[in-house]
Amino acid sequence: MNTTKMLHGILTIITLCGILTISACQSLPQIHALYDDTADLGSYSTFGFHPQLIVQGDEYDKLSTRYIKNAILKEMQNKGYRYDENPDLWLNFKAYSKEKIRVTNTPEPYPYYYFRFNYGVWPGYPLNQTRLDQYTEGTLNIDVIDRKDKKLLWEGIAMAKLGNKTMDNIEGKINQAVALIFEKFP
């Protein structure tokens, strides 16, 4: 193999590793949405919050709860809905976190080669490195419910790793997650 092809192959591998590293560090939440295909959300004009908001461990009005409500208010108004105490749609949300462990096995490059009589040169046995990552995953579910029929019409879900940067800017991260969730709103 000539040197140019070998150099091109090495540069390609380095570039792919860089792209994978950058995408693995992505801090945007994963967004999912479920939608009742029979629902005509255009026929509704007002919204309000469900009288019994489901927020884990609520004993008082927390700052994070207010941040979520304000972000939802903004996004629903941007979609053309009007807030009302006697609404067409109820909105409910649930926020929770869970400790998780991720196990990854990656093959390590083996830099040594052996010579064995009658077998020639061989690279040895492959080694694997097992890595355990413990992290906190946060989930935010937003439900849009037909108030009259008490029927779920749409659900948006955001899931992301929670770290120090998230906790240092919780209001900004909540606004970002809610905006991304409502990008999936029909």
Number of C-alpha atoms within 10 A of each C-alpha: 5 6 8 9 10 11 11 11 12 11 12 12 12 12 12 11 12 12 11 11 11 10 10 9 8 9 14 14 21 14 20 14 18 14 15 12 9 7 13 10 16 9 8 14 15 18 24 22 22 17 9 7 14 12 16 10 7 10 7 7 9 10 11 14 18 12 18 21 19 16 19 23 19 16 20 20 13 11 14 12 19 16 18 14 10 12 19 20 28 24 24 21 21 16 18 13 15 11 11 11 11 9 9 11 11 10 10 10 10 12 7 9 11 11 11 9 7 6 8 8 11 11 12 12 9 9 12 13 9 10 11 10 9 11 14 14 17 17 20 21 19 21 20 24 22 19 17 10 9 11 14 18 18 21 22 22 24 21 19 19 18 20 13 8 10 15 11 10 10 16 18 13 19 22 19 14 24 25 17 20 24 20 14 16 18 11
